Amino acid sequence: MTELRDQIQQIISTEPVSLFMKGTPELVMCGNSDRALRALQAEGAPVTTVDVLPDPQIRQELSALSGWPTIPQVFIQGELVGGADIVEELHASGELRRRLDEALGAERDATVKTAALAR
Amino acid sequence: MAATNTLETLLRAAFPDASELAVDDRTGGGDHFQVTLASTRFDGLSLVEQHRLVYDALSEPLRDGTIHELRIKTRGSAQ
């Protein structure tokens, strides 16, 4: 019901690929966030990142929405793909590429941007 | 060590049929864990659903901060 939760939901729903992580692509603050980001970038995914560290409430609201207790969390077109272990596993098996191709087309621009949450 | 045993006990209770069940303390600090688990409960489930079952089993140590970081490797009986 909070505004913050609406903003998070908006990002999950509208961004092609969203990654909720600790830190930013320029300064990753957690090994698992780094693993997820690398797997996505290896597949040429357009990644929109959200840093959960500035406010503990971001993480609380995110986990309430997704039902997933840990960080990072990766979504493709609104659907939870998983955390670092799953994203790496799907990357290794080729399944991540298949899902990205299916959702976004094989011709896609690899980009990284950071979404800011209005506080 | 104590936390490793706690996690193992919780997982054993949730996955009594597990053909493989290991909890490793990755850093020796007692709060970064690798869980490796093979169970028929995972059969036919997506990875997200499989990991959710592990999170459910470990909801208490996840909530109370016993687990700072958790890595999960799951497989069903057929894999």
N, CA and C atoms of all chains as a GROMACS GRO file, in nm:
protein
  594
    1MET      N    1   0.082  -0.121   0.000
    1MET     CA    2   0.000   0.000   0.000
    1MET      C    3   0.086   0.126   0.000
    2THR      N    4   0.212   0.109   0.039
    2THR     CA    5   0.296   0.228   0.046
    2THR      C    6   0.335   0.275  -0.093
    3GLU      N    7   0.372   0.399  -0.101
    3GLU     CA    8   0.419   0.455  -0.227
    3GLU      C    9   0.544   0.386  -0.275
    4LEU      N   10   0.631   0.355  -0.178
    4LEU     CA   11   0.756   0.288  -0.213
    4LEU      C   12   0.726   0.155  -0.283
    5ARG      N   13   0.632   0.083  -0.228
    5ARG     CA   14   0.598  -0.046  -0.288
    5ARG      C   15   0.545  -0.028  -0.430
    6ASP      N   16   0.465   0.076  -0.450
    6ASP     CA   17   0.414   0.105  -0.584
    6ASP      C   18   0.528   0.133  -0.682
    7GLN      N   19   0.624   0.208  -0.634
    7GLN     CA   20   0.738   0.240  -0.721
    7GLN      C   21   0.816   0.115  -0.759
    8ILE      N   22   0.835   0.027  -0.662
    8ILE     CA   23   0.908  -0.097  -0.688
    8ILE      C   24   0.828  -0.182  -0.787
    9GLN      N   25   0.699  -0.193  -0.764
    9GLN     CA   26   0.613  -0.271  -0.853
    9GLN      C   27   0.618  -0.215  -0.995
   10GLN      N   28   0.620  -0.084  -1.004
   10GLN     CA   29   0.625  -0.017  -1.134
   10GLN      C   30   0.752  -0.055  -1.210
   11ILE      N   31   0.863  -0.055  -1.140
   11ILE     CA   32   0.991  -0.092  -1.203
   11ILE      C   33   0.988  -0.238  -1.249
   12ILE      N   34   0.940  -0.325  -1.161
   12ILE     CA   35   0.934  -0.468  -1.195
   12ILE      C   36   0.846  -0.489  -1.318
   13SER      N   37   0.736  -0.418  -1.323
   13SER     CA   38   0.638  -0.440  -1.430
   13SER      C   39   0.680  -0.379  -1.563
   14THR      N   40   0.748  -0.266  -1.558
   14THR     CA   41   0.771  -0.193  -1.683
   14THR      C   42   0.911  -0.209  -1.740
   15GLU      N   43   1.010  -0.238  -1.656
   15GLU     CA   44   1.145  -0.254  -1.709
   15GLU      C   45   1.160  -0.394  -1.768
   16PRO      N   46   1.227  -0.404  -1.883
   16PRO     CA   47   1.243  -0.536  -1.945
   16PRO      C   48   1.313  -0.635  -1.852
   17VAL      N   49   1.424  -0.589  -1.794
   17VAL     CA   50   1.498  -0.673  -1.700
   17VAL      C   51   1.535  -0.586  -1.580
   18SER      N   52   1.490  -0.622  -1.462
   18SER     CA   53   1.527  -0.544  -1.344
   18SER      C   54   1.608  -0.631  -1.248
   19LEU      N   55   1.706  -0.566  -1.188
   19LEU     CA   56   1.794  -0.633  -1.092
   19LEU      C   57   1.798  -0.549  -0.965
   20PHE      N   58   1.744  -0.605  -0.858
   20PHE     CA   59   1.751  -0.540  -0.727
   20PHE      C   60   1.876  -0.593  -0.658
   21MET      N   61   1.967  -0.503  -0.628
   21MET     CA   62   2.101  -0.543  -0.587
   21MET      C   63   2.151  -0.457  -0.472
   22LYS      N   64   2.263  -0.503  -0.414
   22LYS     CA   65   2.332  -0.422  -0.314
   22LYS      C   66   2.440  -0.343  -0.386
   23GLY      N   67   2.423  -0.212  -0.392
   23GLY     CA   68   2.517  -0.126  -0.462
   23GLY      C   69   2.466  -0.094  -0.602
   24THR      N   70   2.559  -0.046  -0.683
   24THR     CA   71   2.528  -0.006  -0.820
   24THR      C   72   2.623  -0.080  -0.913
   25PRO      N   73   2.594  -0.081  -1.043
   25PRO     CA   74   2.687  -0.149  -1.136
   25PRO      C   75   2.829  -0.093  -1.126
   26GLU      N   76   2.840   0.033  -1.093
   26GLU     CA   77   2.973   0.094  -1.080
   26GLU      C   78   3.040   0.054  -0.950
   27LEU      N   79   2.962   0.032  -0.848
   27LEU     CA   80   3.017  -0.003  -0.717
   27LEU      C   81   2.928  -0.110  -0.654
   28VAL      N   82   2.955  -0.234  -0.692
   28VAL     CA   83   2.876  -0.346  -0.642
   28VAL      C   84   2.923  -0.379  -0.501
   29MET      N   85   2.826  -0.390  -0.409
   29MET     CA   86   2.861  -0.406  -0.267
   29MET      C   87   2.844  -0.549  -0.216
   30CYS      N   88   2.820  -0.641  -0.307
   30CYS     CA   89   2.794  -0.778  -0.262
   30CYS      C   90   2.829  -0.875  -0.374
   31GLY      N   91   2.895  -0.982  -0.339
   31GLY     CA   92   2.938  -1.081  -0.438
   31GLY      C   93   2.823  -1.142  -0.516
   32ASN      N   94   2.712  -1.166  -0.449
   32ASN     CA   95   2.599  -1.227  -0.518
   32ASN      C   96   2.533  -1.131  -0.616
   33SER      N   97   2.524  -1.005  -0.579
   33SER     CA   98   2.472  -0.906  -0.672
   33SER      C   99   2.562  -0.899  -0.795
   34ASP      N  100   2.691  -0.910  -0.773
   34ASP     CA  101   2.788  -0.908  -0.882
   34ASP      C  102   2.769  -1.029  -0.974
   35ARG      N  103   2.747  -1.145  -0.915
   35ARG     CA  104   2.727  -1.267  -0.995
   35ARG      C  105   2.604  -1.254  -1.084
   36ALA      N  106   2.497  -1.201  -1.028
   36ALA     CA  107   2.372  -1.186  -1.106
   36ALA      C  108   2.392  -1.086  -1.219
   37LEU      N  109   2.456  -0.974  -1.186
   37LEU     CA  110   2.479  -0.871  -1.287
   37LEU      C  111   2.566  -0.923  -1.401
   38ARG      N  112   2.672  -0.996  -1.367
   38ARG     CA  113   2.762  -1.049  -1.470
   38ARG      C  114   2.691  -1.148  -1.561
   39ALA      N  115   2.608  -1.232  -1.504
   39ALA     CA  116   2.535  -1.331  -1.586
   39ALA      C  117   2.442  -1.260  -1.684
   40LEU      N  118   2.374  -1.157  -1.636
   40LEU     CA  119   2.283  -1.083  -1.723
   40LEU      C  120   2.359  -1.010  -1.832
   41GLN      N  121   2.472  -0.951  -1.795
   41GLN     CA  122   2.549  -0.877  -1.894
   41GLN      C  123   2.613  -0.971  -1.996
   42ALA      N  124   2.649  -1.090  -1.952
   42ALA     CA  125   2.706  -1.188  -2.045
   42ALA      C  126   2.605  -1.228  -2.152
   43GLU      N  127   2.476  -1.212  -2.120
   43GLU     CA  128   2.371  -1.246  -2.216
   43GLU      C  129   2.325  -1.123  -2.295
   44GLY      N  130   2.393  -1.012  -2.273
   44GLY     CA  131   2.356  -0.891  -2.346
   44GLY      C  132   2.220  -0.837  -2.308
   45ALA      N  133   2.184  -0.850  -2.183
   45ALA     CA  134   2.052  -0.805  -2.139
   45ALA      C  135   2.052  -0.655  -2.109
   46PRO      N  136   1.940  -0.589  -2.138
   46PRO     CA  137   1.924  -0.451  -2.094
   46PRO      C  138   1.884  -0.451  -1.947
   47VAL      N  139   1.974  -0.412  -1.861
   47VAL     CA  140   1.950  -0.428  -1.717
   47VAL      C  141   1.918  -0.293  -1.652
   48THR      N  142   1.812  -0.292  -1.575
   48THR     CA  143   1.781  -0.176  -1.491
   48THR      C  144   1.804  -0.217  -1.347
   49THR      N  145   1.895  -0.149  -1.281
   49THR     CA  146   1.929  -0.189  -1.144
   49THR      C  147   1.866  -0.094  -1.043
   50VAL      N  148   1.836  -0.150  -0.928
   50VAL     CA  149   1.789  -0.071  -0.814
   50VAL      C  150   1.876  -0.109  -0.694
   51ASP      N  151   1.934  -0.011  -0.632
   51ASP     CA  152   2.015  -0.033  -0.512
   51ASP      C  153   1.923  -0.042  -0.390
   52VAL      N  154   1.931  -0.153  -0.317
   52VAL     CA  155   1.842  -0.168  -0.200
   52VAL      C  156   1.906  -0.112  -0.073
   53LEU      N  157   2.033  -0.076  -0.081
   53LEU     CA  158   2.104  -0.038   0.041
   53LEU      C  159   2.066   0.097   0.103
   54PRO      N  160   2.026   0.197   0.023
   54PRO     CA  161   2.001   0.328   0.084
   54PRO      C  162   1.897   0.326   0.195
   55ASP      N  163   1.802   0.233   0.189
   55ASP     CA  164   1.694   0.232   0.287
   55ASP      C  165   1.649   0.088   0.309
   56PRO      N  166   1.655   0.037   0.432
   56PRO     CA  167   1.614  -0.102   0.458
   56PRO      C  168   1.471  -0.131   0.413
   57GLN      N  169   1.392  -0.026   0.404
   57GLN     CA  170   1.251  -0.047   0.367
   57GLN      C  171   1.236  -0.092   0.222
   58ILE      N  172   1.333  -0.056   0.138
   58ILE     CA  173   1.326  -0.100  -0.002
   58ILE      C  174   1.326  -0.252  -0.006
   59ARG      N  175   1.418  -0.310   0.069
   59ARG     CA  176   1.428  -0.455   0.071
   59ARG      C  177   1.303  -0.520   0.131
   60GLN      N  178   1.251  -0.459   0.238
   60GLN     CA  179   1.129  -0.512   0.301
   60GLN      C  180   1.012  -0.514   0.203
   61GLU      N  181   0.995  -0.402   0.135
   61GLU     CA  182   0.882  -0.391   0.043
   61GLU      C  183   0.901  -0.485  -0.076
   62LEU      N  184   1.023  -0.494  -0.125
   62LEU     CA  185   1.052  -0.582  -0.237
   62LEU      C  186   1.021  -0.727  -0.202
   63SER      N  187   1.069  -0.771  -0.086
   63SER     CA  188   1.047  -0.910  -0.047
   63SER      C  189   0.899  -0.938  -0.019
   64ALA      N  190   0.829  -0.836   0.030
   64ALA     CA  191   0.685  -0.852   0.051
   64ALA      C  192   0.614  -0.872  -0.083
   65LEU      N  193   0.661  -0.802  -0.184
   65LEU     CA  194   0.601  -0.813  -0.317
   65LEU      C  195   0.633  -0.946  -0.384
   66SER      N  196   0.760  -0.984  -0.376
   66SER     CA  197   0.807  -1.099  -0.453
   66SER      C  198   0.796  -1.230  -0.376
   67GLY      N  199   0.788  -1.222  -0.243
   67GLY     CA  200   0.793  -1.343  -0.163
   67GLY      C  201   0.928  -1.409  -0.166
   68TRP      N  202   1.031  -1.332  -0.198
   68TRP     CA  203   1.167  -1.385  -0.208
   68TRP      C  204   1.251  -1.315  -0.102
   69PRO      N  205   1.315  -1.390  -0.011
   69PRO     CA  206   1.373  -1.325   0.106
   69PRO      C  207   1.511  -1.263   0.088
   70THR      N  208   1.581  -1.299  -0.020
   70THR     CA  209   1.721  -1.257  -0.030
   70THR      C  210   1.744  -1.161  -0.146
   71ILE      N  211   1.860  -1.098  -0.144
   71ILE     CA  212   1.907  -1.007  -0.248
   71ILE      C  213   2.030  -1.070  -0.311
   72PRO      N  214   2.049  -1.068  -0.440
   72PRO     CA  215   1.972  -0.995  -0.542
   72PRO      C  216   1.844  -1.068  -0.585
   73GLN      N  217   1.762  -0.994  -0.659
   73GLN     CA  218   1.644  -1.051  -0.723
   73GLN      C  219   1.639  -1.000  -0.866
   74VAL      N  220   1.617  -1.093  -0.958
   74VAL     CA  221   1.612  -1.060  -1.100
   74VAL      C  222   1.472  -1.086  -1.153
   75PHE      N  223   1.421  -0.990  -1.229
   75PHE     CA  224   1.291  -1.005  -1.294
   75PHE      C  225   1.305  -0.981  -1.444
   76ILE      N  226   1.237  -1.063  -1.523
   76ILE     CA  227   1.227  -1.037  -1.667
   76ILE      C  228   1.080  -1.011  -1.696
   77GLN      N  229   1.053  -0.892  -1.745
   77GLN     CA  230   0.915  -0.850  -1.776
   77GLN      C  231   0.818  -0.888  -1.664
   78GLY      N  232   0.854  -0.848  -1.546
   78GLY     CA  233   0.762  -0.863  -1.434
   78GLY      C  234   0.766  -0.997  -1.364
   79GLU      N  235   0.835  -1.094  -1.423
   79GLU     CA  236   0.837  -1.227  -1.363
   79GLU      C  237   0.967  -1.251  -1.288
   80LEU      N  238   0.955  -1.299  -1.165
   80LEU     CA  239   1.074  -1.330  -1.086
   80LEU      C  240   1.151  -1.446  -1.150
   81VAL      N  241   1.276  -1.421  -1.182
   81VAL     CA  242   1.362  -1.526  -1.237
   81VAL      C  243   1.434  -1.597  -1.124
   82GLY      N  244   1.477  -1.519  -1.023
   82GLY     CA  245   1.541  -1.578  -0.907
   82GLY      C  246   1.655  -1.491  -0.856
   83GLY      N  247   1.738  -1.553  -0.772
   83GLY     CA  248   1.854  -1.486  -0.717
   83GLY      C  249   1.979  -1.524  -0.795
   84ALA      N  250   2.095  -1.497  -0.735
   84ALA     CA  251   2.222  -1.516  -0.806
   84ALA      C  252   2.244  -1.662  -0.847
   85ASP      N  253   2.212  -1.755  -0.759
   85ASP     CA  254   2.236  -1.896  -0.791
   85ASP      C  255   2.154  -1.940  -0.912
   86ILE      N  256   2.028  -1.902  -0.913
   86ILE     CA  257   1.940  -1.944  -1.023
   86ILE      C  258   1.983  -1.876  -1.153
   87VAL      N  259   2.011  -1.746  -1.146
   87VAL     CA  260   2.049  -1.674  -1.268
   87VAL      C  261   2.178  -1.731  -1.326
   88GLU      N  262   2.272  -1.764  -1.239
   88GLU     CA  263   2.397  -1.826  -1.288
   88GLU      C  264   2.370  -1.963  -1.348
   89GLU      N  265   2.285  -2.039  -1.282
   89GLU     CA  266   2.254  -2.173  -1.330
   89GLU      C  267   2.184  -2.167  -1.466
   90LEU      N  268   2.091  -2.073  -1.479
   90LEU     CA  269   2.018  -2.057  -1.605
   90LEU      C  270   2.111  -2.004  -1.715
   91HIS      N  271   2.205  -1.922  -1.676
   91HIS     CA  272   2.304  -1.872  -1.771
   91HIS      C  273   2.390  -1.988  -1.822
   92ALA      N  274   2.434  -2.073  -1.732
   92ALA     CA  275   2.521  -2.185  -1.769
   92ALA      C  276   2.447  -2.286  -1.858
   93SER      N  277   2.319  -2.304  -1.835
   93SER     CA  278   2.243  -2.404  -1.910
   93SER      C  279   2.191  -2.351  -2.043
   94GLY      N  280   2.199  -2.219  -2.064
   94GLY     CA  281   2.145  -2.161  -2.187
   94GLY      C  282   1.999  -2.118  -2.173
   95GLU      N  283   1.940  -2.151  -2.058
   95GLU     CA  284   1.799  -2.118  -2.036
   95GLU      C  285   1.777  -1.968  -2.019
   96LEU      N  286   1.874  -1.901  -1.961
   96LEU     CA  287   1.860  -1.756  -1.943
   96LEU      C  288   1.854  -1.687  -2.079
   97ARG      N  289   1.941  -1.730  -2.170
   97ARG     CA  290   1.941  -1.674  -2.305
   97ARG      C  291   1.806  -1.700  -2.373
   98ARG      N  292   1.758  -1.823  -2.357
   98ARG     CA  293   1.631  -1.857  -2.421
   98ARG      C  294   1.517  -1.769  -2.368
   99ARG      N  295   1.518  -1.747  -2.236
   99ARG     CA  296   1.410  -1.665  -2.178
   99ARG      C  297   1.421  -1.519  -2.218
  100LEU      N  298   1.544  -1.470  -2.227
  100LEU     CA  299   1.562  -1.332  -2.270
  100LEU      C  300   1.523  -1.317  -2.418
  101ASP      N  301   1.562  -1.414  -2.500
  101ASP     CA  302   1.526  -1.411  -2.642
  101ASP      C  303   1.374  -1.410  -2.658
  102GLU      N  304   1.310  -1.494  -2.580
  102GLU     CA  305   1.166  -1.506  -2.589
  102GLU      C  306   1.095  -1.377  -2.545
  103ALA      N  307   1.147  -1.317  -2.440
  103ALA     CA  308   1.082  -1.197  -2.385
  103ALA      C  309   1.116  -1.072  -2.465
  104LEU      N  310   1.241  -1.062  -2.510
  104LEU     CA  311   1.288  -0.935  -2.564
  104LEU      C  312   1.334  -0.944  -2.709
  105GLY      N  313   1.339  -1.064  -2.763
  105GLY     CA  314   1.392  -1.081  -2.897
  105GLY      C  315   1.542  -1.102  -2.892
  106ALA      N  316   1.594  -1.175  -2.990
  106ALA     CA  317   1.737  -1.206  -2.991
  106ALA      C  318   1.822  -1.083  -3.018
  107GLU      N  319   1.763  -0.987  -3.094
  107GLU     CA  320   1.834  -0.862  -3.120
  107GLU      C  321   1.801  -0.764  -3.009
  108ARG      N  322   1.894  -0.747  -2.918
  108ARG     CA  323   1.865  -0.655  -2.808
  108ARG      C  324   1.990  -0.577  -2.774
  109ASP      N  325   1.968  -0.459  -2.719
  109ASP     CA  326   2.081  -0.375  -2.683
  109ASP      C  327   2.120  -0.402  -2.538
  110ALA      N  328   2.245  -0.433  -2.519
  110ALA     CA  329   2.295  -0.452  -2.383
  110ALA      C  330   2.317  -0.315  -2.320
  111THR      N  331   2.237  -0.284  -2.223
  111THR     CA  332   2.250  -0.155  -2.156
  111THR      C  333   2.243  -0.176  -2.005
  112VAL      N  334   2.296  -0.081  -1.933
  112VAL     CA  335   2.280  -0.082  -1.788
  112VAL      C  336   2.234   0.055  -1.746
  113LYS      N  337   2.126   0.060  -1.674
  113LYS     CA  338   2.085   0.188  -1.616
  113LYS      C  339   2.041   0.165  -1.473
  114THR      N  340   2.043   0.271  -1.399
  114THR     CA  341   2.006   0.264  -1.259
  114THR      C  342   1.876   0.341  -1.237
  115ALA      N  343   1.780   0.276  -1.176
  115ALA     CA  344   1.654   0.342  -1.146
  115ALA      C  345   1.660   0.398  -1.004
  116ALA      N  346   1.619   0.522  -0.991
  116ALA     CA  347   1.619   0.584  -0.859
  116ALA      C  348   1.477   0.581  -0.803
  117LEU      N  349   1.467   0.550  -0.677
  117LEU     CA  350   1.338   0.552  -0.610
  117LEU      C  351   1.321   0.689  -0.545
  118ALA      N  352   1.208   0.752  -0.571
  118ALA     CA  353   1.181   0.881  -0.510
  118ALA      C  354   1.152   0.860  -0.362
  119ARG      N  355   1.217   0.936  -0.280
  119ARG     CA  356   1.198   0.917  -0.136
  119ARG      C  357   1.123   1.035  -0.077
  120MET      N  358   2.955  -2.360   1.363
  120MET     CA  359   2.920  -2.502   1.366
  120MET      C  360   2.777  -2.522   1.416
  121ALA      N  361   2.743  -2.449   1.520
  121ALA     CA  362   2.608  -2.462   1.578
  121ALA      C  363   2.503  -2.425   1.475
  122ALA      N  364   2.529  -2.317   1.403
  122ALA     CA  365   2.432  -2.272   1.302
  122ALA      C  366   2.420  -2.373   1.190
  123THR      N  367   2.534  -2.431   1.150
  123THR     CA  368   2.531  -2.533   1.044
  123THR      C  369   2.441  -2.649   1.085
  124ASN      N  370   2.454  -2.692   1.208
  124ASN     CA  371   2.370  -2.802   1.258
  124ASN      C  372   2.223  -2.764   1.261
  125THR      N  373   2.195  -2.640   1.303
  125THR     CA  374   2.056  -2.593   1.307
  125THR      C  375   1.995  -2.598   1.168
  126LEU      N  376   2.069  -2.550   1.070
  126LEU     CA  377   2.018  -2.549   0.932
  126LEU      C  378   1.997  -2.691   0.881
  127GLU      N  379   2.091  -2.777   0.912
  127GLU     CA  380   2.080  -2.916   0.867
  127GLU      C  381   1.957  -2.983   0.926
  128THR      N  382   1.933  -2.956   1.056
  128THR     CA  383   1.817  -3.014   1.124
  128THR      C  384   1.687  -2.966   1.060
  129LEU      N  385   1.680  -2.837   1.031
  129LEU     CA  386   1.559  -2.781   0.969
  129LEU      C  387   1.536  -2.841   0.830
  130LEU      N  388   1.644  -2.854   0.755
  130LEU     CA  389   1.631  -2.907   0.618
  130LEU      C  390   1.596  -3.056   0.621
  131ARG      N  391   1.655  -3.128   0.715
  131ARG     CA  392   1.626  -3.271   0.726
  131ARG      C  393   1.478  -3.292   0.759
  132ALA      N  394   1.423  -3.205   0.843
  132ALA     CA  395   1.281  -3.216   0.880
  132ALA      C  396   1.192  -3.184   0.760
  133ALA      N  397   1.233  -3.086   0.680
  133ALA     CA  398   1.150  -3.044   0.566
  133ALA      C  399   1.166  -3.138   0.447
  134PHE      N  400   1.284  -3.201   0.437
  134PHE     CA  401   1.313  -3.291   0.324
  134PHE      C  402   1.360  -3.426   0.379
  135PRO      N  403   1.268  -3.501   0.443
  135PRO     CA  404   1.309  -3.627   0.506
  135PRO      C  405   1.362  -3.729   0.404
  136ASP      N  406   1.325  -3.711   0.277
  136ASP     CA  407   1.365  -3.809   0.176
  136ASP      C  408   1.498  -3.772   0.109
  137ALA      N  409   1.556  -3.660   0.149
  137ALA     CA  410   1.672  -3.606   0.075
  137ALA      C  411   1.780  -3.713   0.052
  138SER      N  412   1.820  -3.728  -0.074
  138SER     CA  413   1.925  -3.824  -0.107
  138SER      C  414   2.062  -3.757  -0.094
  139GLU      N  415   2.061  -3.624  -0.092
  139GLU     CA  416   2.184  -3.550  -0.064
  139GLU      C  417   2.144  -3.427   0.015
  140LEU      N  418   2.215  -3.401   0.123
  140LEU     CA  419   2.185  -3.284   0.205
  140LEU      C  420   2.314  -3.237   0.269
  141ALA      N  421   2.361  -3.121   0.229
  141ALA     CA  422   2.485  -3.068   0.286
  141ALA      C  423   2.469  -2.920   0.315
  142VAL      N  424   2.519  -2.879   0.430
  142VAL     CA  425   2.524  -2.737   0.466
  142VAL      C  426   2.670  -2.704   0.494
  143ASP      N  427   2.726  -2.617   0.411
  143ASP     CA  428   2.866  -2.579   0.430
  143ASP      C  429   2.876  -2.435   0.475
  144ASP      N  430   2.960  -2.414   0.572
  144ASP     CA  431   2.992  -2.279   0.619
  144ASP      C  432   3.100  -2.226   0.525
  145ARG      N  433   3.061  -2.139   0.432
  145ARG     CA  434   3.151  -2.101   0.323
  145ARG      C  435   3.272  -2.022   0.369
  146THR      N  436   3.254  -1.943   0.473
  146THR     CA  437   3.361  -1.853   0.513
  146THR      C  438   3.421  -1.889   0.649
  147GLY      N  439   3.359  -1.983   0.718
  147GLY     CA  440   3.404  -2.016   0.852
  147GLY      C  441   3.352  -1.921   0.957
  148GLY      N  442   3.273  -1.823   0.912
  148GLY     CA  443   3.222  -1.723   1.006
  148GLY      C  444   3.088  -1.758   1.065
  149GLY      N  445   3.031  -1.871   1.018
  149GLY     CA  446   2.904  -1.915   1.076
  149GLY      C  447   2.782  -1.840   1.029
  150ASP      N  448   2.792  -1.766   0.917
  150ASP     CA  449   2.672  -1.699   0.868
  150ASP      C  450   2.662  -1.692   0.714
  151HIS      N  451   2.761  -1.748   0.645
  151HIS     CA  452   2.753  -1.758   0.497
  151HIS      C  453   2.746  -1.907   0.464
  152PHE      N  454   2.634  -1.950   0.407
  152PHE     CA  455   2.614  -2.093   0.390
  152PHE      C  456   2.589  -2.134   0.246
  153GLN      N  457   2.637  -2.253   0.215
  153GLN     CA  458   2.602  -2.319   0.089
  153GLN      C  459   2.516  -2.440   0.123
  154VAL      N  460   2.396  -2.443   0.070
  154VAL     CA  461   2.308  -2.558   0.089
  154VAL      C  462   2.302  -2.638  -0.041
  155THR      N  463   2.329  -2.766  -0.032
  155THR     CA  464   2.317  -2.855  -0.148
  155THR      C  465   2.216  -2.963  -0.112
  156LEU      N  466   2.116  -2.979  -0.198
  156LEU     CA  467   2.002  -3.060  -0.159
  156LEU      C  468   1.942  -3.132  -0.280
  157ALA      N  469   1.926  -3.262  -0.267
  157ALA     CA  470   1.857  -3.339  -0.371
  157ALA      C  471   1.737  -3.407  -0.307
  158SER      N  472   1.620  -3.387  -0.367
  158SER     CA  473   1.498  -3.440  -0.306
  158SER      C  474   1.392  -3.463  -0.414
  159THR      N  475   1.308  -3.562  -0.392
  159THR     CA  476   1.196  -3.583  -0.484
  159THR      C  477   1.095  -3.469  -0.474
  160ARG      N  478   1.102  -3.392  -0.365
  160ARG     CA  479   1.009  -3.278  -0.352
  160ARG      C  480   1.034  -3.175  -0.462
  161PHE      N  481   1.152  -3.177  -0.522
  161PHE     CA  482   1.183  -3.079  -0.626
  161PHE      C  483   1.138  -3.124  -0.764
  162ASP      N  484   1.098  -3.248  -0.775
  162ASP     CA  485   1.062  -3.302  -0.906
  162ASP      C  486   0.952  -3.219  -0.972
  163GLY      N  487   0.976  -3.180  -1.094
  163GLY     CA  488   0.874  -3.109  -1.170
  163GLY      C  489   0.859  -2.962  -1.135
  164LEU      N  490   0.942  -2.912  -1.043
  164LEU     CA  491   0.931  -2.772  -1.003
  164LEU      C  492   1.036  -2.686  -1.074
  165SER      N  493   1.002  -2.560  -1.096
  165SER     CA  494   1.100  -2.466  -1.150
  165SER      C  495   1.203  -2.437  -1.042
  166LEU      N  496   1.316  -2.380  -1.083
  166LEU     CA  497   1.420  -2.345  -0.986
  166LEU      C  498   1.368  -2.247  -0.881
  167VAL      N  499   1.286  -2.151  -0.925
  167VAL     CA  500   1.228  -2.056  -0.829
  167VAL      C  501   1.146  -2.130  -0.725
  168GLU      N  502   1.065  -2.225  -0.771
  168GLU     CA  503   0.981  -2.301  -0.677
  168GLU      C  504   1.068  -2.388  -0.585
  169GLN      N  505   1.174  -2.445  -0.641
  169GLN     CA  506   1.264  -2.528  -0.560
  169GLN      C  507   1.330  -2.445  -0.450
  170HIS      N  508   1.382  -2.328  -0.489
  170HIS     CA  509   1.449  -2.244  -0.389
  170HIS      C  510   1.351  -2.191  -0.286
  171ARG      N  511   1.226  -2.167  -0.329
  171ARG     CA  512   1.125  -2.122  -0.232
  171ARG      C  513   1.104  -2.226  -0.122
  172LEU      N  514   1.107  -2.353  -0.159
  172LEU     CA  515   1.089  -2.459  -0.058
  172LEU      C  516   1.204  -2.456   0.043
  173VAL      N  517   1.325  -2.428  -0.006
  173VAL     CA  518   1.440  -2.418   0.085
  173VAL      C  519   1.425  -2.296   0.175
  174TYR      N  520   1.386  -2.184   0.115
  174TYR     CA  521   1.365  -2.063   0.195
  174TYR      C  522   1.257  -2.085   0.301
  175ASP      N  523   1.151  -2.156   0.263
  175ASP     CA  524   1.044  -2.185   0.359
  175ASP      C  525   1.099  -2.263   0.478
  176ALA      N  526   1.180  -2.364   0.447
  176ALA     CA  527   1.235  -2.449   0.554
  176ALA      C  528   1.327  -2.369   0.646
  177LEU      N  529   1.391  -2.268   0.589
  177LEU     CA  530   1.490  -2.190   0.665
  177LEU      C  531   1.438  -2.050   0.700
  178SER      N  532   1.306  -2.035   0.704
  178SER     CA  533   1.250  -1.901   0.723
  178SER      C  534   1.293  -1.839   0.856
  179GLU      N  535   1.302  -1.922   0.959
  179GLU     CA  536   1.339  -1.867   1.091
  179GLU      C  537   1.483  -1.814   1.093
  180PRO      N  538   1.582  -1.896   1.056
  180PRO     CA  539   1.719  -1.842   1.054
  180PRO      C  540   1.740  -1.731   0.951
  181LEU      N  541   1.658  -1.727   0.846
  181LEU     CA  542   1.667  -1.616   0.752
  181LEU      C  543   1.616  -1.488   0.818
  182ARG      N  544   1.509  -1.504   0.898
  182ARG     CA  545   1.446  -1.386   0.959
  182ARG      C  546   1.530  -1.333   1.075
  183ASP      N  547   1.584  -1.424   1.154
  183ASP     CA  548   1.652  -1.377   1.277
  183ASP      C  549   1.799  -1.338   1.255
  184GLY      N  550   1.844  -1.347   1.130
  184GLY     CA  551   1.978  -1.299   1.101
  184GLY      C  552   2.088  -1.404   1.116
  185THR      N  553   2.050  -1.527   1.152
  185THR     CA  554   2.150  -1.635   1.159
  185THR      C  555   2.218  -1.652   1.023
  186ILE      N  556   2.134  -1.642   0.918
  186ILE     CA  557   2.188  -1.654   0.782
  186ILE      C  558   2.210  -1.515   0.726
  187HIS      N  559   2.337  -1.483   0.703
  187HIS     CA  560   2.366  -1.356   0.639
  187HIS      C  561   2.363  -1.373   0.487
  188GLU      N  562   2.414  -1.486   0.442
  188GLU     CA  563   2.414  -1.512   0.298
  188GLU      C  564   2.391  -1.660   0.275
  189LEU      N  565   2.310  -1.690   0.174
  189LEU     CA  566   2.273  -1.829   0.149
  189LEU      C  567   2.287  -1.860   0.000
  190ARG      N  568   2.366  -1.962  -0.029
  190ARG     CA  569   2.372  -2.011  -0.166
  190ARG      C  570   2.303  -2.146  -0.170
  191ILE      N  571   2.228  -2.169  -0.277
  191ILE     CA  572   2.145  -2.289  -0.284
  191ILE      C  573   2.169  -2.363  -0.414
  192LYS      N  574   2.187  -2.493  -0.402
  192LYS     CA  575   2.195  -2.579  -0.520
  192LYS      C  576   2.099  -2.695  -0.497
  193THR      N  577   1.997  -2.702  -0.582
  193THR     CA  578   1.895  -2.805  -0.565
  193THR      C  579   1.887  -2.894  -0.689
  194ARG      N  580   1.843  -3.016  -0.669
  194ARG     CA  581   1.806  -3.100  -0.784
  194ARG      C  582   1.703  -3.203  -0.741
  195GLY      N  583   1.624  -3.243  -0.837
  195GLY     CA  584   1.523  -3.345  -0.812
  195GLY      C  585   1.584  -3.484  -0.820
  196SER      N  586   1.500  -3.584  -0.815
  196SER     CA  587   1.551  -3.721  -0.812
  196SER      C  588   1.600  -3.768  -0.948
  197ALA      N  589   1.548  -3.707  -1.054
  197ALA     CA  590   1.580  -3.755  -1.189
  197ALA      C  591   1.710  -3.697  -1.244
  198GLN      N  592   1.751  -3.581  -1.188
  198GLN     CA  593   1.866  -3.510  -1.246
  198GLN      C  594   2.000  -3.571  -1.209
   0.00000   0.00000   0.00000
